[in-house]
Amino acid sequence: MNTKKALISVSDKTGIVPFARRLAELGVDIISTGGTAALLKEAGIAVTGISEVTGFPEILDGRVKTLHPVIHGGLLAVRDNPEHQQQLADHSIAPIDFVIVNLYPFKQTVANPDVTFADAIENIDIGGPTMLRAAAKNHAYVTVVVDAADYDAVLAELESEGSTTLETRRRLAAKVFRHTAAYDALIAAYLSEQAGEQLPEHYTMTYEKVQDLRYGENPHQRAAFYRQPLAAAGTVATAEQLHGKELSYNNINDADAALAIVREFSEPAVVAVKHTNPCGVGIGSTIAEACRKAYEADPVSIFGGIVAANRVIDEDTALLLKEIFLEIVLAPDFTEEALAVLREKKNLRLLRLGHLNRQQAGPFAPLRVSPVSGGLLVQEYDQRQLQEADLTVVTKRQPSPEELAQLAFAWKVVKHVKSNAIVLARDNMTIGVGAGQMNRVGAARIAIEQAGEKAAGAVLASDAFFPMPDTVEEAARAGVRAIIQPGGSIRDQDSIDACDRHGIAMIFTGIRHFKH
């Protein structure tokens, strides 16, 4: 009976010495390469070098070492095929029964902001994925391990059964193909970015599981949370949970929506979100002032909501938040005094973001992906910032400096409200939000009703143009003094005329912010 052979070549050497030692104790001959072979020999484990097996030296600075028929014949031969077995014998090729391989650290290499293109290319593994794929294809006979977390399970079966089961080999083979697909997807993303191809003919993406979730949007839906391999700091995916219950699907979705809005502001800002829509947004000279305004914007809807801040949460702010039933508070950080206050609420989830970027960030160009039946919609994130050059006053009355400031504030918020969207604002806070309506005037009526008497003297922002002047008429009846909207309707003049009749200032931006 032939002695079983294992080929071991790992970049991540976690746990490899005790694993290889136990394989050797079970009578498995070890074949290895380069640094792995040196490590195993140093640990006193008998190792056959790859060049001794192939009869050919490693060449091209190690780029070619395992790419050889002696290796791949040993991996791919069908053990119960007489012709395959005869060919192995004819060419003096021994079957390889175990492949333990992990790959060059491409992800860690390109995560370095100072990485050179040459370094990235050198860390694209060729031989490793080839061996893994060959072994995984032939998993009926070959046990392939790409993850150190599987070492113990493989050893347990070998010790109890004398071999691994087909079920285990199939599970490990599937894991290999997921691993190599993710590895190639990351390389493809990097090279596509380097080539300036943002929307190529094949869109490949890979994510790493962070955790299984109890359920999805509803209890009958299974769900999990995945993270982009090189997700930037200051995202929900990289946030550190300091306190509270495990995050749910809806928690994560709402937290991401709150974070997107609070990123819009350079001044201290607090955003409260329910069902991915802002219910209260406030800015102030301090984060506590901003928090107070976000609460006062809609003290009813904030109940059970998500709150995001773009400054460190201090004790004064924590004392305000403590009085509200909230699901999550996320911020760049929390003072020790603030943590002491908020941790009194057993179930309140506290997420520390670290550095907070003003826009979506990461090593690759950020894209927003929306599944549809049978496919995907892929687009850039809507990160367009309003510039002074975008503004055109189209009415007889010019907005005052204070109105301009409030219009700019409302415009930042309406961008993140589900369409059709209307936002009313004054005194650096939202006072009315109309979201996700089938017609724009309906959204306006909801926002105006919520604002009540505060609408008099407020400003109004719309995410898209007015198809007719009815929204202006509703705003005028409520006492709105200034409006900001994209313009672009064939009936723009009707809305301009209505504003002039009521003494309302109106600005066109030329920028639409649909959010479906």
C-alpha angles and dihedrals in degrees: 000000000000118000112248116248132209125198111209123187117150137167092191102056096186108143094350097121097057090040094052092043091055091047089053090049088054089056100261117143113227123223115186146165139226117317094006092056091048092051093050093047090050088054090055097254117141109244134180112212118234092241090057088057098044098035087225128101125241106262142185094039090306095310088122119041112106097032094100136116091238089061100039094040088055090050101043104038114118103233097212094045108100093203091054091048092049091051091051089052093046091054098036092243119158120211116249113220103183131037117190107180138147124180141252109280097256094153094051090046097054091041087072106094089213095053116135122222089243092055090050092052093048089055094058103108117218107166094043098057090042092056092043093051093046092050093044091050089053095043090133084081108010128070110214123191123188099160126062088215087074097054095091095048092051092049091048092056093045091051095046102033105020091238141034119268123248088242091058093045091051091049091050092047091054089050090052093054091047088050097048091043090053091046092052092044090056092049090047091051092050095047092043090054091048089051092047094242106141099164106030128178091266119038111206124177137169134199134184122228114251097179146329112254126221089242142324130256087320132025094253093059122087115222146172136186119238130188130211107250093241100029112167125242115264095049132113089244092059099035119123115232109222100177146356141045125330113284118257130213092258092045091057094045093049093043090055091050092050091048092051090056098044089051088067093072131075093185121070106292139174126194128194117199135191121183091350093302123106112247095177135013126177138172128194147153089274133029090244091057090048090049092051091052093047089054095045090050090073115351091177101053095043089069106112091005139132121255124201127186130189094211135056111283108242130194095267091054092044091055089055093047093047090067092058127073103238135166099210141006114195125184141146087265145328129234116239089248091053092049091051090054098044096043088066084077100076099202101036109118114222118196123191111206101184114203110017116212118209089227139026105290141185142118092282130052107275116241130182115227124200119183118225129180105291097358153019137268111215126189143151116270113262097253098146110141121207114250128196089244089061093063122097120175105214100177133077092246117069117217116251119243090257091050090050090054092050092046090053090050093049091047091057090053101043089056088070099043119100112258134289084048135176126174127189118199143174137158091023095300139090115253101177135019126188111189140182099357125158092233131030099233088055090056089049093052091052092050092046093048090051092049093050113171091355089072090077105097094007130125128238131215126194124194092216139018126289110252089199137005096259093101091054090050091052090048092049093052089053093050099251109167104193138022134198121196139146098252120204102126119132084233097051091121091061090058092044091052091049090052091050091051091054099038093246120151114225131192127197117209102182087223123109122202107193112173113183 
